[in-house]
Amino acid sequence: MLPHSIYTVCRPRIPAKWTFVLGTVACLFILSGWPTLAEARFISPAKTPQDNFVLAEQMKQDVYLLQELEQREILHQQLPPVDPKQPRHVYQKALEVLAKVNRYRHIKGMGEIVIPHYPARQITPDEVYDLVLSVRDEIRLLLPEPPPQVSAPERIERHITPTDVYANLWQVSLAFDPLLGVRGFTPNDVYQQAEYIVQQIDFLRLSQNKALHLKKPEKTQGKHPNHALQAAYKLQNKIAQAQKNLWMPAPERAPEVPRRVISPTDVYDALQVVIAELQRIKYRLGVDRELPLPPLRKNKTPDDVIQLLAYAEKLLPVFGLQSALFQYDNVALDKTPNDTYLVASRILHAMEALNKARGARAEATELVLNQSIAPRHVFQITRHNLKTADLLRRELGLAATAIPHPPLREVSPNDVYQLMLRLEQELKLHFKRLSFTYSEVDIPLVENKTPQDVYRKMWQVKTQLDLLTSQHLVNTQDLWSQGVEIVRALQSIYLHLDREFVLPDEITDAGSDSTYQLNDANPRLNHAYTRLNRANKSLIKADIGSVMLQSRTLLRLVGEIKKRGGCFSPMPPDYFLPGNLNQADLYANLNLIHDELIALKPHLGIFRSDSGRYSSEQIAETGIRLQLTQSLQAGDQYSEMLQVSLLLHELEKRLKFMLMPEPL
């Protein structure tokens, strides 16, 4: 009998005659980018509606706080009865909230963020959680630093369904409307979405070998947003009929037009449902193609929107039984390293074009990989490239965007693909801010690509990003902040293992003689660190080479701890390049240490990103400071780098302590 644990990986006995067959299948998995058994020794429990409900509740409290900070009247709007919803509806509503966050940022001059398209595939609870978590993080970036404390639950003690999560997100969406005010979505924005819908329907017609152009309906005169909403609902009902003809489960019929004043924002929201339902049809047919959002037009009215939606309704195939149906196995839509390689190639082409226009050229270097590469490693380097791209926002005086958390589950090629699309769109936003254009190339399809190939391509993208930033955008504060993230990841593991984060040899009196002053000439930096004895003082150095070596030591220790925790996947290559040491590569190494600790968590049974997180005060009591004391003289980073070195030294001792036997 198997143990009653969802974390158990069963290893049944295999007859000898099946050994060759299974070996062949395993080779195919590896070649197709599937993770090996060493990468998948845990079963991650799927996220539940309760997990998403808690995030949505936190999100709602944050938006109410934002209303309060802007001295707006907090209105808790009563929702009409909500029909039963599925995870796909929750995903679509989260995208709606994210679009309003983007609009708010535009109004405040904080810089646009990337709004992902609704994917053409089945939406899983894990994907819903990842998106809702990302939206919550984006909203929290709108709050002042440090963010005020809000009372949001960590757990809901009642049965939660996707309908409850949808209703909560709907309230968040409505709560954003007063913050947008008269500068919310306009008919121009709604028209852009309607054009995108026509593009999607054109693609569906082409997939069914139907003519692409029909005569447009006559343009109405003097209509209002409520008429545009009625046209959107009429189109949605025709989509529902097409889904019914395709024998698709749970077609989404449109509600009645509300008896109140209708704004362009209401029409915008309704069109997001239409887009999501069209994506479902594409997945049902087994066809997909990335379609860019059309440019924003000017001087559009509700009449223009109504004409375009009526045209979309006319174009939409009904997929009746009397006509031939062209469909394919939608399993082929699952992303592979071939797909991610194409996106990485497009990104590299764009970056090379920008750097060439700037008169800069990267040195040609060939990355030698002596270890196997899994999708998780490609995800890590893509995530680091996204963090580097985010630094470009700061250079232009714009607010940061939320970087996705490393997933506490097995990373799939779909995860890598979505993150890579996010990076591509982020860079396109940067090009737009620079008014830079380049000639796009049609990159031919590729075959038999592996995660190693994609990793090499993303390494080249990193090289181009470093060239773009001149490796100087990373400052000491960035290094310190990443060190603090490592501290938080490590202390949550300590807590889960029921071990003290305070080391035995560090419990000393504040008045001990073994204090260490960072800078005698700067009274603000004369902080006593009672944990350092005289032998350890020599380990704390401020030159980039010494701190880089510290980071490599941490990475080696994390590798040993991963093996101790039953995680045998190989460590990815670090970013140490002899003769070219810089803070950008040190920052990349610290990112890697953090992400490798996160990769260990599921093997230990930790499946929450904030699992067991101490407060800043509690961490400070363990002997680790979380605030970087700024140097008095601008441009003098010596004292600050000493503090980074000290922080890494504290981490090194705690990593070593994890490998020591506990006293009886």
Steps between C-alpha positions, in 0.01 A plus 500: 500500500627846413545761773216753519722788387449707188873570499598135446646404163424136435780294343342168399710207389548497121516170308820456300317484166369854553838651584590580140158651425500722808859601435402613151204698638726665757739608224208652310395691814848644537527597133160668511594711799306303760653499848677186614416304812772685688307818430157363597536316830200672654132540424392858548139532622293710260395843615145523627233770472574581864861591412375734228226642723754599765710681239193674361400609852847643559474673163165652593632638828797651315272678251281635781817630664600660171160673490556624854847634418353689204222631725231327300176384653524125556197343333422133559283433197237232520541238229209349308455122528802326345447191285727199575849568370795287390876568541508653150255770609714580804806526275319738266380717790855519637618621157226764518634625834854502364386716206360752749825496696676582173258784433558640849877488448457683168299774671762539774792499254644180649553325166298228329523135594453187291147361479518137384244369255255235610674173397349256254495200733323353800554723803619315811457612863879541521496745208217694664701521822814618321308778323305611808824506700662713230206743499515530879872578481438765233238668719736502797757686291244784481508544879763716670821353640492346750144381431255568783376201694162374381282243668464222243436135587757226456235231483121481457322245717216415263445326171612719210412452132632669184176702505602655834844589361341651189266713712791623713702597191191670358484715813870584456431600139210725602707652781756613242246699298490801740883509489491524121227764497430675171839386375399135501452298182382704201324406176848495342606222740177309439542532123853356527358191675226469239763510222692226680181290511453542124861380450427192711185422303686553172748236618213261583350555154836432337533177700166389349593605143243780494527840331662762721308810396126565501307824458495707818164599651391863477636729769243619753469858620472648850527175696626472859711249698189305603433425133863391456462269801187354342698430179776334704246275674340412166841391367564298817171312457594409142835372628311290755290352217818419305643328809179301534530388138857389575367294795711704741412481871342795683460767229500847656180690416485875552307659787234767462611860451491661848243773565749772591736744335741299283858621455763405240668302780194270516529435126875443533439241771238321288740475206755324722244220545452486123877466445526223759216303340655536154825362639306198628373436146854519361613242755201277418596508132868436578618821328683800640703798387639795692319812382634840608266761642416754226615860547284739700280711271381851576162678497292182519141503622252236621365493142841385371511228766147381422578479127812292565323265745213449254758420233669252736164330560449474125848353445483240776456143367221309673664157443170337409471131426416576137853630430839330515695543821877544480645403836824358639624329814542782753775304675724649231437844654700410811822696486836331444861623494447562127241768583705663774807498274309703241396761756855517637629549145257789444612664824866461410442649155328804656775552757774470239319756283479750791862459603613526138309826467675620816838413348568229758597142427524210743800270497427166337512240779395137488335364814633157588245294692643209694172415669152411383250785475136469601210740427547636854848627411369672187226655714763629743716675241191642327377633833840658564489665157156634587636648823781664302247643254309639797811701596458687171176640641686648794751666267208678330347604834208255480359273767601135515279215389437180695729212405333155507595275789684176421225236508493257791425214264648333198581758232356411161591622151168690510625695804824584322313603185265737686787661691698542180203670333485732801868589451444564130207732569690678776784578260252619237365747755857623554548542125174694489624738772819555299300542174729232357387282213676215326436262214342181631603178332294190434695238692448155345360215704751278674498137609668281760600791723580420862495708820878530458450677167246738649723567801792595275275737308381667821862527615564700182199717586652560844825610333309747285307633802824548692636691202187715490524583869881530482493276810467817711126507572540247781589689818590391850139534614397242237766259628387558857131451416573173325704388801200573722280289270744213550477553875121475489506187284754333728328589827169354372685171438652519849157554651348213301775269626433622855850637541612823663617773265726637775836325497633371835828694485325828428314551827723764658450821693465823307791643696748235394850605401470312171317784327578589141481856372445534127641849465667695781460826310126464451300502824186379318681182402647422842273206570605229742486146364551282805504183293835569336812394685840627394570197278182562302570868439754412233225324304304820452634684196352762275660417165275345236725197451483396867122546518458302177699215653271518804200458271659196335557348844133556583396337174715194575351471849148527360585212266606286796184591691284412201652152485444461875137592437456239226523743205756350262449722196832653390588856590495741205819685403577810699583840354866518595711621208869542588642836397160665467364528853211742546201556722257383229648147506511504880132596500430213260680257731295616799183454297613148420565418868151621589330305221688179586381527861146542370549190282583303816182598683255260326732208577462591868122533478492881488241611248428860602713790383466675838525182706618568855622852428635688799439870548793737450524543877523125557774463240691790657490313832686212335795726432431606140428860408251559219575866436797622301663803660569740215845656471510874562700580189326445169684256278695350790385138510783362711308503828185368337686213332649411838148457630407278204809289569401475866146393405634224274734393780199463733324293235805278450511417871132409503529283191791314661302466822217327311744222409614452860337234720257638755597457866306231682 
